[in-house]
Amino acid sequence: MSPRQTARDTRERDGFAYESTLGKMARVITGRYGVSVAFSPDGPRVEPGRIVIPDRAADEALDKDVLTGYLDLLAARAKHSSLAALAAQPAGVTADLAQAIEDRRVAVLLMQSYPGARWFLGALRAHAAREAERRWPRLHWRARFAWLVERALWKEAPTATEARSHSLTAALHAASELIDAARASRSSHESIERARAIVARVRALSAGGANNMMFTTQAAEDIETDRAAATFESFDDTFALDAPLAADGIQRDATERASARSSREAVGMGRSPLGAVALDEADTANGAVDRTRRGVAAARLPELSVPLATEFDVETDLTGAGEPAAWRTLRQAARADTAPLRDRLERALSADERIRWRREQERGEIDRAALAKLATSPGYRTPFRTMRAAKGRDVAVTLLLDRSGSMAGKKIELAQLCATALADALTQLSFECEVLGYSSVECAPMQALLERQRAAGTDLSRYNRFVERLDLKIYKRFGSPELSGLACIDCGYENPDGEALAWAAARLAEQRAARRILMVFSDGYPSTGDGDPRVLRTDLRARVAAIGARGIELVGVGVLTDAVESFYPHSVVVSRLAELPSTVLGVLSRMLLER
């Protein structure tokens, strides 16, 4: 009899009591009433309101421990993870590593609350090790690497078979300090960034011409052989976000791009200066590639603006913090300019939605057309109607404002008025929206850090932001109807557009919506006081391509400049400031009505 049939017969004999027990455990761990547990051969996974556990294992005693371990881990995911953020990652090694890092993070949180879970998670880890050993000969290099990273995260020693591949050993050695940092992940977004950092380091080995013989004196397979080269090419293919970069004439080998930290970490999701972590000195042991060679190789790669440190960056949430009188004045001025356009958009959306009713329903609101039938037919039980999901309003919109010093004066006033008009209209029309602003300002602690790094002889060639911290502000966040924070919009110093764009896109990607639109208001090219302008521009192009590949619709709004046309696939240039609110709302209205 097959293992699956054995497990199924056992459950049938027990009257599914074990499943009922698991269901109760899931509800206790997640703290959510109504969560159910199901068994399926295509598990494990977490669905809305349901945890799906794999339907397999031969030994009944082990089966229960392993299945309970699955339940514990999946319930911890449901409670502590941002499932949408993880699901939004393109399939590939980065997504696998992010899930492994996240699983260890949520497992630690679970064991802190329920120490007994350690036993069942241990059984699950032992089961996973047996499965990996059984499938090892058929696993791709990427899958083997992801498994060994997972083992390292749990501080499990690799088996003799797993340690036999010297290219894997070299890759793990190169990423060892990044794996250690991944154990300290404190959020789903930070887990994703840690995974990207690990993958970036491994890709650097291939891009820099290094091979595993540089890390060991033993006879070993060479990662520069045809087979290994093909492996690393497949490894690169998993970077779905990077594929569009070829259109810009940028090589797909993107060590610098993958090494650049997302601004999610830069603003407090991680609070760890991972972008500033240099290669560990152990990477150069036994004849590793020297710094000069890595610098030459990096010069041929796509360049992103990598900060020296991110722990000094600041994110400030000003939602609802504006002075009431100033906000009322601002809103009144905005509505005067855009009320006609908003009303036309409302009528268009309403006309589109009037036909979207499900009639003859047992629940919902009373359908007036069915009242006569209700009066004349005593057995009539479906006089209700329900509204279908309004397709036109399943959209999330982010407005991102350049707060650089060049925007001071009339520009920032009009940008504030425009953002107010758009946010007010979107909120009234039941669209999810967020208003963000960005700039960079000089930071004394970063200056001190730079001086210490220079004194220590650190190679700083890979960085492009040295003494300025990001100053990121949230004037109106998703999920809040409060708009008064828009009265706090002001100017800063410089504008590192690429990093700010990544931060805004990461926040937007968390929203559950059929469409996501990101509008960027800028009056020129990206700039920082100490950065290379050429790198800032390649950085912005790379991030625009990556964000567009994730399905986010980007629109650049040029405020008295056509610079946005050089970076954004869709752009509009406003040459007269007085036309800014009506022009931009007209563009957004057309996008919202598109099907």
RODO-2510 file (C-alpha; in nm, 4 decimals, decimal comma):
residues 595
     n   res          X          Y          Z
     1     m     0,0000     0,0000     0,0000
     2     s     0,1324     0,3453    -0,0885
     3     p     0,2361     0,5927     0,1869
     4     r    -0,0332     0,8338     0,0708
     5     q    -0,3027     0,5645     0,0915
     6     t    -0,1775     0,4651     0,4396
     7     a    -0,2074     0,8215     0,5659
     8     r    -0,5507     0,8560     0,4084
     9     d    -0,6801     0,5313     0,5612
    10     t    -0,5471     0,6308     0,9023
    11     r    -0,7375     0,9589     0,8898
    12     e    -1,0541     0,7884     0,7756
    13     r    -1,0270     0,5347     1,0577
    14     d    -0,9784     0,8096     1,3139
    15     g    -1,2779     1,0014     1,1835
    16     f    -1,0544     1,2930     1,0816
    17     a    -0,9989     1,3711     1,4493
    18     y    -0,6379     1,4593     1,3803
    19     e    -0,7364     1,7150     1,1161
    20     s    -0,9793     1,8664     1,3641
    21     t    -0,7001     1,8915     1,6195
    22     l    -0,4726     2,0601     1,3679
    23     g    -0,7496     2,3039     1,2850
    24     k    -0,7834     2,4015     1,6498
    25     m    -0,4076     2,4435     1,6773
    26     a    -0,4042     2,6645     1,3687
    27     r    -0,6723     2,8902     1,5131
    28     v    -0,4847     2,9213     1,8429
    29     i    -0,1497     3,0000     1,6796
    30     t    -0,2836     3,2482     1,4250
    31     g    -0,5390     3,4019     1,6588
    32     r    -0,7918     3,3977     1,3747
    33     y    -1,1287     3,2343     1,4113
    34     g    -1,2395     3,0403     1,1086
    35     v    -0,8972     2,9242     0,9891
    36     s    -0,9225     2,5687     0,8579
    37     v    -0,6661     2,2998     0,7772
    38     a    -0,6744     2,0892     0,4612
    39     f    -0,4569     1,8090     0,3240
    40     s    -0,3497     1,8152    -0,0380
    41     p    -0,0688     1,6542    -0,2419
    42     d     0,0212     2,0018    -0,3783
    43     g     0,0850     2,1536    -0,0338
    44     p     0,2260     2,3135     0,1698
    45     r     0,0844     2,6616     0,1278
    46     v    -0,1178     2,9298     0,3032
    47     e    -0,4440     3,0479     0,1496
    48     p    -0,6891     3,3099     0,2778
    49     g    -0,8559     3,1414     0,5733
    50     r    -0,6944     2,8041     0,5078
    51     i    -0,3673     2,6199     0,5699
    52     v    -0,2875     2,3417     0,3245
    53     i    -0,0600     2,0625     0,4504
    54     p     0,1091     1,8022     0,2250
    55     d    -0,0675     1,4668     0,2093
    56     r     0,2330     1,2350     0,2314
    57     a     0,4527     1,0220     0,4658
    58     a     0,4731     0,6508     0,5269
    59     d     0,5436     0,6185     0,8988
    60     e     0,2306     0,7072     1,0958
    61     a     0,4216     0,8255     1,4053
    62     l     0,6584     1,0373     1,1997
    63     d     0,3696     1,1494     0,9846
    64     k     0,2002     1,3214     1,2742
    65     d     0,5141     1,4940     1,3984
    66     v     0,6065     1,6142     1,0514
    67     l     0,2545     1,7271     0,9696
    68     t     0,2342     1,9116     1,2998
    69     g     0,5648     2,0742     1,2095
    70     y     0,4166     2,1824     0,8776
    71     l     0,1153     2,3227     1,0598
    72     d     0,3331     2,5154     1,3051
    73     l     0,5443     2,6656     1,0271
    74     l     0,2511     2,7569     0,8014
    75     a     0,0525     2,9052     1,0902
    76     a     0,3572     3,1114     1,1834
    77     r     0,3755     3,2315     0,8222
    78     a     0,0090     3,3281     0,8287
    79     k     0,0534     3,5222     1,1529
    80     h     0,3907     3,6901     1,1101
    81     s     0,4701     3,7091     0,7363
    82     s     0,3699     3,9557     0,4673
    83     l     0,2428     3,6879     0,2306
    84     a     0,1649     3,9382    -0,0445
    85     a     0,5214     4,0728    -0,0470
    86     l     0,6684     3,7229    -0,0707
    87     a     0,4205     3,6148    -0,3370
    88     a     0,5062     3,9231    -0,5434
    89     q     0,8647     3,8033    -0,5909
    90     p     0,9396     3,6484    -0,9306
    91     a     0,9825     3,2724    -0,9188
    92     g     1,3466     3,1758    -0,8839
    93     v     1,6344     3,1395    -0,6438
    94     t     1,5816     3,4817    -0,4839
    95     a     1,2215     3,3964    -0,3961
    96     d     1,3307     3,0560    -0,2587
    97     l     1,5974     3,2129    -0,0403
    98     a     1,3603     3,4839     0,0799
    99     q     1,1098     3,2175     0,1875
   100     a     1,3806     3,0194     0,3655
   101     i     1,4977     3,3278     0,5551
   102     e     1,1411     3,4223     0,6375
   103     d     1,0569     3,0685     0,7557
   104     r     1,3395     3,0733     1,0044
   105     r     1,2347     3,4195     1,1259
   106     v     0,8717     3,3224     1,1875
   107     a     0,9752     2,9883     1,3381
   108     v     1,1836     3,1703     1,5995
   109     l     0,8866     3,3930     1,6815
   110     l     0,6651     3,0853     1,7115
   111     m     0,9062     2,9064     1,9463
   112     q     0,9239     3,2145     2,1659
   113     s     0,5471     3,1931     2,2177
   114     y     0,5145     2,8126     2,2064
   115     p     0,8409     2,6412     2,3138
   116     g     0,6888     2,2993     2,2424
   117     a     0,6881     2,3800     1,8722
   118     r     1,0651     2,3187     1,8702
   119     w     1,0101     1,9407     1,8699
   120     f     0,7759     1,9420     1,5716
   121     l     0,9839     2,1907     1,3747
   122     g     1,2823     1,9650     1,4419
   123     a     1,0903     1,6722     1,2960
   124     l     1,0045     1,8835     0,9933
   125     r     1,3715     1,9804     0,9452
   126     a     1,4767     1,6141     0,9651
   127     h     1,2118     1,5234     0,7092
   128     a     1,3283     1,8031     0,4786
   129     a     1,6885     1,6791     0,5084
   130     r     1,5853     1,3264     0,4065
   131     e     1,3919     1,4618     0,1096
   132     a     1,6877     1,6751    -0,0012
   133     e     1,9227     1,3779     0,0236
   134     r     1,6866     1,1646    -0,1827
   135     r     1,6487     1,4270    -0,4554
   136     w     2,0056     1,5629    -0,4464
   137     p     2,1331     1,3980    -0,7694
   138     r     1,8485     1,5554    -0,9668
   139     l     1,8642     1,9041    -0,8138
   140     h     1,9880     2,2026    -1,0152
   141     w     2,2839     2,3984    -0,8789
   142     r     2,0494     2,6797    -0,7761
   143     a     1,8248     2,4467    -0,5753
   144     r     2,1275     2,2917    -0,4062
   145     f     2,2610     2,6330    -0,3170
   146     a     1,9220     2,7428    -0,1760
   147     w     1,9050     2,4267     0,0364
   148     l     2,2568     2,4753     0,1750
   149     v     2,1776     2,8369     0,2611
   150     e     1,8672     2,7124     0,4417
   151     r     2,0812     2,4633     0,6333
   152     a     2,3246     2,7409     0,7249
   153     l     2,0379     2,9592     0,8478
   154     w     1,9329     2,6806     1,0858
   155     k     2,3002     2,6126     1,1731
   156     e     2,2757     2,2578     1,0396
   157     a     2,5940     2,0947     0,9138
   158     p     2,5848     1,9779     0,5492
   159     t     2,6186     1,6078     0,4770
   160     a     2,9267     1,4666     0,3080
   161     t     2,7372     1,4542    -0,0206
   162     e     2,6261     1,8140     0,0091
   163     a     2,9775     1,9326     0,0936
   164     r     3,1319     1,7531    -0,2028
   165     s     3,0637     2,0370    -0,4490
   166     h     3,3457     2,2902    -0,4195
   167     s     3,1610     2,5561    -0,6180
   168     l     2,8766     2,5394    -0,3648
   169     t     3,1262     2,5552    -0,0796
   170     a     3,2901     2,8593    -0,2353
   171     a     2,9558     3,0321    -0,2848
   172     l     2,8532     2,9657     0,0765
   173     h     3,1894     3,0889     0,1993
   174     a     3,1553     3,4110     0,0013
   175     a     2,8057     3,4747     0,1366
   176     s     2,8702     3,3612     0,4926
   177     e     2,8434     3,7023     0,6596
   178     l     2,5295     3,7798     0,4579
   179     i     2,3747     3,4530     0,5765
   180     d     2,4620     3,5494     0,9338
   181     a     2,2902     3,8845     0,8743
   182     a     1,9862     3,7046     0,7315
   183     r     1,9335     3,5299     1,0651
   184     a     1,8662     3,8726     1,2148
   185     s     1,5849     3,9522     0,9704
   186     r     1,2988     4,1332     1,1407
   187     s     1,0397     4,1576     0,8626
   188     s     0,9297     3,9935     0,5400
   189     h     1,0695     4,2809     0,3373
   190     e     1,4025     4,2536     0,5125
   191     s     1,4071     3,8795     0,4401
   192     i     1,3603     3,9569     0,0715
   193     e     1,6447     4,2080     0,0781
   194     r     1,8737     3,9639     0,2582
   195     a     1,7984     3,7049    -0,0111
   196     r     1,8809     3,9532    -0,2849
   197     a     2,2100     4,0360    -0,1148
   198     i     2,3099     3,6691    -0,0984
   199     v     2,2252     3,6129    -0,4641
   200     a     2,4153     3,9277    -0,5589
   201     r     2,7260     3,8009    -0,3851
   202     v     2,7125     3,4666    -0,5666
   203     r     2,6562     3,6347    -0,8997
   204     a     2,9597     3,8497    -0,8278
   205     l     3,1722     3,5354    -0,8183
   206     s     3,0736     3,4537    -1,1753
   207     a     3,0834     3,8106    -1,3056
   208     g     3,4273     3,8750    -1,1559
   209     g     3,5804     3,5687    -1,3177
   210     a     3,6398     3,3936    -0,9859
   211     n     3,6274     3,0173    -0,9546
   212     n     3,6133     2,7802    -0,6678
   213     m     3,9835     2,6974    -0,6963
   214     m     4,0416     3,0403    -0,5500
   215     f     3,8737     2,9280    -0,2317
   216     t     4,0144     2,5812    -0,1887
   217     t     4,3277     2,3895    -0,2801
   218     q     4,1374     2,0644    -0,3338
   219     a     4,0613     1,9182    -0,6721
   220     a     3,7239     2,0567    -0,7603
   221     e     3,4818     2,1365    -1,0356
   222     d     3,5418     2,4786    -1,1797
   223     i     3,2505     2,7226    -1,1892
   224     e     3,4030     2,8566    -1,5094
   225     t     3,3604     2,5254    -1,6919
   226     d     3,0898     2,5005    -1,9564
   227     r     2,8560     2,3216    -1,7203
   228     a     2,9144     2,5694    -1,4388
   229     a     2,8871     2,8635    -1,6761
   230     a     2,5534     2,7354    -1,7962
   231     t     2,4491     2,6972    -1,4352
   232     f     2,5259     3,0574    -1,3592
   233     e     2,3515     3,1703    -1,6771
   234     s     2,0412     2,9872    -1,5577
   235     f     2,1005     3,1415    -1,2174
   236     d     2,0859     3,4865    -1,3781
   237     d     1,7721     3,3948    -1,5705
   238     t     1,5823     3,3787    -1,2421
   239     f     1,6152     3,7556    -1,2079
   240     a     1,2916     3,8349    -1,3859
   241     l     1,3126     4,1959    -1,2732
   242     d     1,6405     4,2414    -1,4568
   243     a     1,5399     4,1147    -1,8009
   244     p     1,4124     4,4478    -1,9411
   245     l     1,7481     4,6127    -1,8725
   246     a     1,8819     4,4773    -2,2011
   247     a     1,6600     4,7273    -2,3816
   248     d     1,8631     5,0073    -2,2289
   249     g     2,1893     4,8608    -2,3522
   250     i     2,2850     4,7498    -2,0032
   251     q     2,4450     4,4091    -1,9493
   252     r     2,2311     4,1566    -1,7678
   253     d     2,5113     4,0644    -1,5298
   254     a     2,3960     4,2931    -1,2525
   255     t     2,6184     4,2553    -0,9504
   256     e     2,5880     4,6197    -0,8571
   257     r     2,2146     4,6208    -0,9188
   258     a     2,1563     4,3210    -0,6966
   259     s     2,3989     4,4565    -0,4365
   260     a     2,2113     4,7851    -0,4079
   261     r     1,9797     4,7629    -0,1146
   262     s     1,6139     4,8379    -0,1573
   263     s     1,5097     5,1536     0,0222
   264     r     1,2695     4,9455     0,2271
   265     e     1,5674     4,8552     0,4406
   266     a     1,7037     5,2057     0,4183
   267     v     1,4050     5,3519     0,5943
   268     g     1,3674     5,1250     0,8901
   269     m     1,2416     4,7898     0,7711
   270     g     1,5803     4,6460     0,8510
   271     r     1,7862     4,9181     1,0144
   272     s     2,0985     4,7328     0,9061
   273     p     2,3554     4,8907     0,6727
   274     l     2,3587     4,5860     0,4490
   275     g     2,4286     4,7958     0,1438
   276     a     2,7525     4,9027     0,3059
   277     v     2,8794     4,5538     0,3882
   278     a     3,2051     4,4893     0,2046
   279     l     3,3313     4,1468     0,1045
   280     d     3,4611     3,9668     0,4101
   281     e     3,8361     3,9350     0,4274
   282     a     3,7825     3,5578     0,4244
   283     d     3,6708     3,5953     0,0634
   284     t     4,0299     3,6672    -0,0298
   285     a     4,1724     3,3697     0,1610
   286     n     4,3782     3,1130    -0,0312
   287     g     4,4320     3,3430    -0,3280
   288     a     4,0841     3,4971    -0,3763
   289     v     4,0308     3,7729    -0,6331
   290     d     4,1911     4,0946    -0,5141
   291     r     4,0037     4,4212    -0,4752
   292     t     4,1496     4,5703    -0,7894
   293     r     4,0245     4,2871    -1,0050
   294     r     3,6780     4,3101    -0,8514
   295     g     3,6752     4,6849    -0,9138
   296     v     3,7635     4,6366    -1,2818
   297     a     3,4945     4,3715    -1,3200
   298     a     3,2375     4,5889    -1,1463
   299     a     3,3160     4,8758    -1,3821
   300     r     3,1816     4,6677    -1,6698
   301     l     2,8555     4,5924    -1,4911
   302     p     2,5327     4,7900    -1,4659
   303     e     2,5811     5,0571    -1,2028
   304     l     2,3396     5,1369    -0,9244
   305     s     2,3751     5,4084    -0,6689
   306     v     2,4768     5,2076    -0,3632
   307     p     2,4803     5,3947    -0,0295
   308     l     2,7720     5,3689     0,2092
   309     a     2,5209     5,3046     0,4882
   310     t     2,1445     5,2963     0,5267
   311     e     2,0961     5,2973     0,9039
   312     f     2,0911     5,6769     0,9093
   313     d     1,8038     5,7040     0,6588
   314     v     1,4791     5,8362     0,8054
   315     e     1,1168     5,7592     0,7187
   316     t     0,8564     5,9899     0,8721
   317     d     0,4837     5,9201     0,8673
   318     l     0,2919     6,2497     0,8652
   319     t    -0,0504     6,1020     0,7889
   320     g    -0,3096     6,3197     0,9586
   321     a    -0,0422     6,5443     1,1149
   322     g    -0,1155     6,8622     0,9174
   323     e    -0,2531     7,1779     1,0747
   324     p    -0,6346     7,1658     1,0184
   325     a    -0,6785     7,5257     0,8993
   326     a    -0,3909     7,4989     0,6494
   327     w    -0,5311     7,1719     0,5214
   328     r    -0,8804     7,3146     0,4694
   329     t    -0,7387     7,6071     0,2712
   330     l    -0,5281     7,3751     0,0578
   331     r    -0,8173     7,1376    -0,0087
   332     q    -1,0497     7,4224    -0,1058
   333     a    -0,7987     7,5510    -0,3612
   334     a    -0,7426     7,2022    -0,5018
   335     r    -1,1132     7,1273    -0,5420
   336     a    -1,1712     7,4539    -0,7240
   337     d    -0,9249     7,3462    -0,9935
   338     t    -1,0226     6,9819    -1,0354
   339     a    -1,3874     6,9448    -0,9339
   340     p    -1,5199     6,9299    -1,2947
   341     l    -1,2698     6,6606    -1,3944
   342     r    -1,3433     6,4616    -1,0808
   343     d    -1,7159     6,4772    -1,1454
   344     r    -1,6717     6,3530    -1,5034
   345     l    -1,4557     6,0660    -1,3841
   346     e    -1,7135     5,9752    -1,1194
   347     r    -1,9917     5,9663    -1,3798
   348     a    -1,7823     5,7515    -1,6122
   349     l    -1,6998     5,5051    -1,3362
   350     s    -2,0589     5,4920    -1,2154
   351     a    -2,1864     5,4226    -1,5661
   352     d    -1,9370     5,1398    -1,5942
   353     e    -2,0518     4,9924    -1,2634
   354     r    -2,4294     5,0175    -1,3004
   355     i    -2,4387     4,6998    -1,5087
   356     r    -2,2289     4,5069    -1,2624
   357     w    -2,4982     4,3520    -1,0429
   358     r    -2,5666     3,9887    -0,9586
   359     r    -2,9417     3,9517    -0,9324
   360     e    -3,1563     3,6725    -0,7913
   361     q    -2,9377     3,6348    -0,4834
   362     e    -3,0366     3,4964    -0,1437
   363     r    -2,8439     3,7705     0,0355
   364     g    -2,7496     4,1290    -0,0360
   365     e    -2,9516     4,4456    -0,0802
   366     i    -3,3129     4,4474    -0,1915
   367     d    -3,3524     4,4479    -0,5692
   368     r    -3,6429     4,6850    -0,6372
   369     a    -3,7182     4,5122    -0,9662
   370     a    -3,7887     4,1915    -0,7714
   371     l    -4,0334     4,3417    -0,5201
   372     a    -4,3385     4,2645    -0,7339
   373     k    -4,2363     3,8992    -0,7648
   374     l    -4,1802     3,8855    -0,3903
   375     a    -4,5370     4,0073    -0,3300
   376     t    -4,7018     3,7728    -0,5804
   377     s    -4,4960     3,4548    -0,5287
   378     p    -4,5076     3,3243    -0,1691
   379     g    -4,2181     3,0813    -0,2305
   380     y    -3,9895     3,3384    -0,3843
   381     r    -3,6640     3,3543    -0,1876
   382     t    -3,4143     3,5469    -0,4041
   383     p    -3,5192     3,9148    -0,4092
   384     f    -3,1665     4,0427    -0,3447
   385     r    -2,8787     4,1642    -0,5540
   386     t    -2,5066     4,1947    -0,4882
   387     m    -2,2553     4,4207    -0,6540
   388     r    -1,9710     4,2626    -0,8435
   389     a    -1,6172     4,3780    -0,7750
   390     a    -1,5885     4,7168    -0,9424
   391     k    -1,3154     4,6513    -1,1958
   392     g    -1,2491     5,0167    -1,2569
   393     r    -1,1764     5,0869    -0,8895
   394     d    -0,9543     4,7895    -0,8091
   395     v    -0,6531     5,0177    -0,8478
   396     a    -0,3900     5,1412    -0,6018
   397     v    -0,2160     5,4708    -0,6782
   398     t     0,1019     5,6168    -0,5310
   399     l     0,2035     5,9801    -0,5835
   400     l     0,5761     6,0346    -0,5289
   401     l     0,7042     6,3930    -0,5005
   402     d     1,0577     6,5125    -0,5627
   403     r     1,1341     6,7387    -0,2637
   404     s     1,4750     6,8586    -0,3829
   405     g     1,5888     7,2162    -0,3306
   406     s     1,5265     7,3011    -0,6962
   407     m     1,1543     7,2451    -0,6344
   408     a     1,1403     7,5265    -0,3783
   409     g     0,9003     7,8103    -0,4357
   410     k     0,6218     7,7951    -0,6918
   411     k     0,7077     7,4426    -0,8066
   412     i     0,6582     7,2755    -0,4713
   413     e     0,3434     7,4790    -0,4094
   414     l     0,1921     7,3568    -0,7367
   415     a     0,3111     7,0026    -0,6770
   416     q     0,1466     7,0146    -0,3333
   417     l    -0,1739     7,1496    -0,4845
   418     c    -0,1660     6,8810    -0,7540
   419     a    -0,1049     6,5990    -0,5015
   420     t    -0,3870     6,7331    -0,2870
   421     a    -0,6262     6,7463    -0,5808
   422     l    -0,5415     6,3926    -0,6893
   423     a    -0,5458     6,2390    -0,3405
   424     d    -0,8714     6,4134    -0,2533
   425     a    -1,0384     6,2983    -0,5748
   426     l    -0,9089     5,9408    -0,5455
   427     t    -1,0222     5,9151    -0,1845
   428     q    -1,3700     6,0447    -0,2679
   429     l    -1,3921     5,7954    -0,5556
   430     s    -1,2943     5,5014    -0,3282
   431     f    -0,9500     5,4389    -0,4770
   432     e    -0,6623     5,3337    -0,2518
   433     c    -0,3895     5,5981    -0,2700
   434     e    -0,0717     5,7069    -0,0980
   435     v     0,1294     6,0309    -0,1172
   436     l     0,5050     6,0165    -0,0545
   437     g     0,7953     6,2585    -0,0765
   438     y     1,1709     6,2148    -0,0909
   439     s     1,4986     6,4031    -0,0714
   440     s     1,8448     6,3551     0,0759
   441     v     2,0206     6,5725     0,3312
   442     e     2,3745     6,5838     0,4659
   443     c     2,4276     6,3681     0,7732
   444     a     2,7082     6,4235     1,0236
   445     p     2,7156     6,0587     1,1453
   446     m     2,7530     5,9410     0,7854
   447     q     3,0366     6,1876     0,7367
   448     a     3,2077     6,0443     1,0450
   449     l     3,1546     5,6899     0,9153
   450     l     3,3081     5,7860     0,5820
   451     e     3,6160     5,9254     0,7522
   452     r     3,6566     5,6062     0,9572
   453     q     3,6233     5,3914     0,6454
   454     r     3,8818     5,5993     0,4620
   455     a     4,1206     5,5805     0,7554
   456     a     4,0795     5,2016     0,7588
   457     g     4,1686     5,1833     0,3904
   458     t     3,8262     5,0501     0,2840
   459     d     3,7608     5,0278    -0,0880
   460     l     3,4835     5,2838    -0,1455
   461     s     3,4636     5,2548    -0,5227
   462     r     3,1402     5,0583    -0,5167
   463     y     2,9455     5,3310    -0,3349
   464     n     2,7764     5,6424    -0,4707
   465     r     2,6106     5,8018    -0,1648
   466     f     2,8557     5,8813     0,1111
   467     v     2,7443     6,1648     0,3421
   468     e     2,3733     6,2140     0,2662
   469     r     2,0921     6,0222     0,4315
   470     l     1,7536     5,9639     0,2716
   471     d     1,4740     6,1817     0,4072
   472     l     1,1543     5,9944     0,3170
   473     k     0,8114     6,1211     0,4160
   474     i     0,4649     5,9681     0,4067
   475     y     0,2031     6,2411     0,3792
   476     k    -0,0902     6,0072     0,3313
   477     r    -0,0547     5,6317     0,3720
   478     f    -0,2621     5,3535     0,2236
   479     g    -0,5662     5,2571     0,4274
   480     s    -0,6061     5,5947     0,5972
   481     p    -0,8657     5,8549     0,4937
   482     e    -0,6641     6,1321     0,6622
   483     l    -0,5270     6,3806     0,4090
   484     s    -0,4204     6,6700     0,6293
   485     g    -0,0586     6,5534     0,6204
   486     l    -0,0364     6,6975     0,2685
   487     a    -0,0235     7,0408     0,4276
   488     c     0,3241     6,9442     0,5584
   489     i     0,4853     6,9055     0,2145
   490     d     0,8172     7,0907     0,2043
   491     c     1,1565     7,0847     0,0298
   492     g     1,4815     6,9168     0,1267
   493     y     1,8220     6,9147    -0,0382
   494     e     1,8977     6,6601    -0,3173
   495     n     1,7008     6,3931    -0,5040
   496     p     1,8360     6,0342    -0,5373
   497     d     1,5409     5,9310    -0,7550
   498     g     1,6300     5,5631    -0,8008
   499     e     1,6448     5,4720    -0,4328
   500     a     1,3258     5,6653    -0,3571
   501     l     1,1478     5,4987    -0,6484
   502     a     1,2406     5,1533    -0,5154
   503     w     1,1054     5,2479    -0,1721
   504     a     0,7743     5,3748    -0,3113
   505     a     0,7341     5,0747    -0,5440
   506     a     0,7956     4,8294    -0,2602
   507     r     0,5189     4,9930    -0,0570
   508     l     0,2855     4,9921    -0,3561
   509     a     0,3585     4,6255    -0,4319
   510     e     0,2162     4,5331    -0,0905
   511     q    -0,1302     4,6524    -0,1916
   512     r    -0,3760     4,3898    -0,3103
   513     a    -0,5102     4,5418    -0,6295
   514     a    -0,5617     4,4399    -0,9905
   515     r    -0,3583     4,7406    -1,1035
   516     r    -0,0928     4,9563    -0,9401
   517     i    -0,0019     5,3025    -1,0680
   518     l     0,3005     5,5033    -0,9534
   519     m     0,3201     5,8708    -1,0558
   520     v     0,6492     6,0532    -0,9979
   521     f     0,6696     6,4338    -0,9936
   522     s     1,0181     6,5647    -1,0695
   523     d     1,1785     6,8804    -1,2054
   524     g     1,5061     6,7396    -1,3390
   525     y     1,7643     6,4652    -1,3312
   526     p     1,8548     6,2642    -1,0195
   527     s     2,1206     6,4301    -0,8093
   528     t     2,3130     6,4016    -0,4841
   529     g     2,5827     6,6279    -0,3466
   530     d     2,8536     6,3603    -0,3520
   531     g     2,7357     6,1102    -0,6125
   532     d     2,8337     6,0448    -0,9737
   533     p     2,5486     6,1807    -1,1923
   534     r     2,6101     5,9088    -1,4534
   535     v     2,5631     5,6351    -1,1927
   536     l     2,2496     5,8041    -1,0586
   537     r     2,0995     5,7988    -1,4082
   538     t     2,1825     5,4353    -1,4834
   539     d     2,0475     5,3547    -1,1373
   540     l     1,7153     5,5237    -1,2128
   541     r     1,6809     5,3540    -1,5528
   542     a     1,7531     5,0138    -1,4020
   543     r     1,4969     5,0585    -1,1250
   544     v     1,2310     5,1902    -1,3659
   545     a     1,2795     4,8804    -1,5836
   546     a     1,2675     4,6455    -1,2844
   547     i     0,9539     4,8064    -1,1399
   548     g     0,7796     4,8032    -1,4768
   549     a     0,8595     4,4334    -1,5118
   550     r     0,6633     4,3713    -1,1914
   551     g     0,3498     4,5092    -1,3513
   552     i     0,3512     4,8498    -1,1813
   553     e     0,2454     5,1249    -1,4222
   554     l     0,4914     5,4137    -1,4036
   555     v     0,4225     5,7709    -1,5113
   556     g     0,6801     6,0478    -1,4917
   557     v     0,5440     6,4001    -1,4531
   558     g     0,7985     6,6619    -1,5580
   559     v     0,7535     6,9930    -1,3776
   560     l     0,8900     7,2511    -1,6241
   561     t     1,1357     6,9917    -1,7597
   562     d     1,1398     6,7100    -2,0124
   563     a     1,4013     6,5096    -1,8177
   564     v     1,1371     6,2490    -1,7268
   565     e     1,1195     6,1458    -2,0928
   566     s     1,4708     6,0014    -2,0602
   567     f     1,3723     5,7599    -1,7835
   568     y     1,0027     5,6750    -1,7808
   569     p     0,8220     5,4781    -2,0557
   570     h     0,5152     5,6980    -2,0011
   571     s     0,5576     6,0637    -1,9185
   572     v     0,3868     6,3992    -1,9381
   573     v     0,5608     6,7358    -1,9344
   574     v     0,3850     7,0361    -1,7819
   575     s     0,5274     7,3594    -1,9196
   576     r     0,2856     7,5905    -1,7378
   577     l     0,2595     7,5474    -1,3652
   578     a    -0,1028     7,6584    -1,3546
   579     e    -0,1951     7,3611    -1,5749
   580     l    -0,0311     7,0998    -1,3507
   581     p    -0,3336     6,9817    -1,1454
   582     s    -0,5810     6,9615    -1,4352
   583     t    -0,3265     6,8030    -1,6746
   584     v    -0,2183     6,5335    -1,4333
   585     l    -0,5714     6,4502    -1,3190
   586     g    -0,6697     6,4201    -1,6857
   587     v    -0,3845     6,1727    -1,7463
   588     l    -0,4741     5,9725    -1,4366
   589     s    -0,8434     5,9690    -1,5320
   590     r    -0,7639     5,8169    -1,8702
   591     m    -0,5527     5,5502    -1,7022
   592     l    -0,8232     5,4656    -1,4494
   593     l    -1,0809     5,4215    -1,7255
   594     e    -0,8556     5,1948    -1,9318
   595     r    -0,9468     4,8271    -1,9518
***
